[in-house]
Structures are given as C-alpha cells and as structure tokens.
Amino acid sequence: MGFVKEFKEFAIKGSVMDLAVGVIIGGAFSKIIDSVVKDLVMPLISAVIGSVDFSNMYVVLKGTVAENLALEEARKIPDTVIFAYGNFITVAINFFLLALAVFMLVKIINSLKRKEEAKPAAPAGPSKEEVLLAEIRDLLKAK
C-alpha cells in the first residue's frame, strides 16, 4: 500500500498536474502550428518558389534520375544518392513557428507575472516592536 500512496501523492502535486496539462495543450497546439505551416505558410512560399509539393524537392548527388520523378520513386533507383531537402524545409519552418509561438506565450505570461508583482502590497501594520515602543512612549507621557 505504501507504493500506491506515494504514487497518489506524487500525481496530485501541482507541478505534475501542470506538466500533464502542458503536454496535452502542447500536443493540441502543435497540431495548430502544423496546420498553419501546411495550409497557410507553405502555399505562400510555394507561390514565390513555384513548387507546391516540398516533399518531392531533392538533389541527385550520384546516379541518374528522370526529371519530375517523385522522391519515393527516385529512391528506388539502384546506385543513386539523393539529398532530400523538401521535408526538412517544411519541418524547419514548422519548428521555427512553434518555437516563436511558445516564446511569445512565455513572454506574455512573464509580463503578466511582472504586472502582478508590481502591484503595491497593502501597507503592513506596525510591527510588534513599534507597538511596544508606542505603548512605552504613551506611558512615559502619562507620567
């Protein structure tokens, strides 16, 4: 029973629950960024470059491959060395936008925390020493 109790205490801690919520939200947020990259950013980039399908962008380093051959078909040709950079471009853009979004989110949260900390605290009442000194003063005045 000790193991179950320890696990229950561990799972209920705030930091573990915060981490779990963060992972779940991060997974959903990652899908949003994937969609932004695939559906919004990549079409704009492909309009400038002229290629719609980045997954088939590659350079043949060794061997001969017919032009406009799909990457998977080009990889099947024996004795060919292919430098496939198209998927990397998509993943790199995806990573950059995700990192930028997380950075902006952290920046917003930090600024909200700073505003919370900057609020002046309510003035504290006199300390015990001050109260005692005031009582002594009042007693001395009364004599």
C-alpha positions in Angstrom: 0.0 0.0 0.0 2.9 2.4 0.5 3.7 2.4 -3.2 0.1 3.4 -4.1 0.0 6.1 -1.5 3.3 7.5 -2.7 2.2 7.5 -6.3 -1.1 9.2 -5.4 0.8 12.0 -3.5 3.2 12.4 -6.5 0.4 12.5 -9.0 -1.6 15.1 -7.0 1.3 17.5 -6.7 0.6 20.8 -8.5 3.8 20.6 -10.7 2.9 17.2 -12.0 -0.6 18.2 -12.9 0.7 21.4 -14.5 3.1 19.3 -16.6 0.3 17.0 -17.7 -1.9 19.9 -18.7 1.1 21.5 -20.5 1.8 18.3 -22.5 -1.8 17.9 -23.6 -2.1 21.6 -24.6 1.3 21.4 -26.3 0.1 18.4 -28.4 -3.0 20.3 -29.5 -1.0 23.5 -30.1 1.4 21.5 -32.2 -1.4 20.4 -34.5 -2.5 24.0 -34.9 1.0 25.1 -35.9 1.2 22.1 -38.3 -1.9 23.3 -40.0 -0.7 26.9 -40.1 2.5 25.8 -41.8 0.8 23.3 -44.2 -2.2 25.4 -45.1 -1.0 29.0 -44.8 2.7 29.4 -44.8 3.8 26.7 -47.3 1.4 27.8 -50.0 2.7 31.3 -49.8 6.3 30.1 -50.0 5.4 27.8 -52.9 3.8 30.7 -54.7 7.2 32.5 -54.6 9.3 29.5 -55.4 6.9 27.9 -57.8 6.7 24.4 -56.3 3.7 23.3 -54.5 5.0 19.9 -53.2 8.0 20.4 -51.0 8.2 16.7 -50.1 9.5 16.0 -53.6 12.3 18.5 -53.6 15.6 16.8 -53.8 19.0 16.9 -55.5 20.6 13.8 -57.1 24.2 13.6 -55.8 25.1 10.3 -57.6 23.3 8.5 -60.4 20.7 9.5 -62.9 17.1 10.2 -62.2 14.4 11.4 -64.6 13.2 14.9 -64.1 10.0 15.5 -62.1 10.2 12.0 -60.6 8.7 11.7 -57.2 11.1 11.3 -54.3 9.9 7.8 -53.3 10.3 6.6 -56.9 13.8 8.2 -57.2 14.9 6.4 -54.0 14.0 3.1 -55.6 16.6 3.5 -58.4 19.7 1.5 -57.6 23.0 3.2 -57.0 21.5 6.7 -56.6 22.4 9.0 -53.8 19.7 11.6 -53.1 19.8 14.7 -50.9 16.1 15.2 -50.0 15.7 18.6 -48.5 12.0 19.3 -49.1 10.6 17.7 -46.0 13.4 19.3 -43.9 12.3 22.7 -45.1 8.7 22.0 -44.0 9.8 20.6 -40.6 12.2 23.5 -40.1 9.5 26.1 -40.8 7.2 24.2 -38.5 9.7 24.2 -35.7 10.5 27.9 -36.1 6.9 28.9 -35.9 6.2 26.6 -32.9 9.3 28.0 -31.1 8.2 31.5 -32.0 4.7 30.9 -30.7 6.0 29.3 -27.4 8.4 32.2 -27.0 5.6 34.8 -27.4 3.4 32.8 -25.0 6.1 32.7 -22.4 6.8 36.4 -22.9 3.1 37.3 -22.4 2.9 35.1 -19.2 6.1 36.7 -17.8 4.8 40.2 -18.5 1.5 39.3 -16.7 3.5 38.0 -13.7 5.6 41.2 -13.6 2.4 43.3 -13.5 1.1 41.1 -10.7 4.4 41.5 -8.8 4.5 45.3 -9.4 1.2 45.9 -7.7 2.0 47.6 -4.4 1.3 45.5 -1.3 -1.2 46.8 1.2 0.7 48.8 3.9 1.5 46.5 6.7 0.5 47.4 10.2 3.1 48.4 12.8 5.5 45.7 13.9 5.4 44.3 17.4 8.4 46.4 18.3 6.7 49.6 17.1 3.6 48.8 19.0 5.6 48.2 22.2 7.6 51.4 21.7 4.4 53.3 21.2 2.9 51.9 24.4 6.1 52.8 26.3 6.0 56.3 24.9 2.4 56.7 25.9 3.1 55.5 29.4 6.1 57.9 29.7 3.9 60.8 28.5 1.2 59.9 31.0 3.7 60.3 34.0 
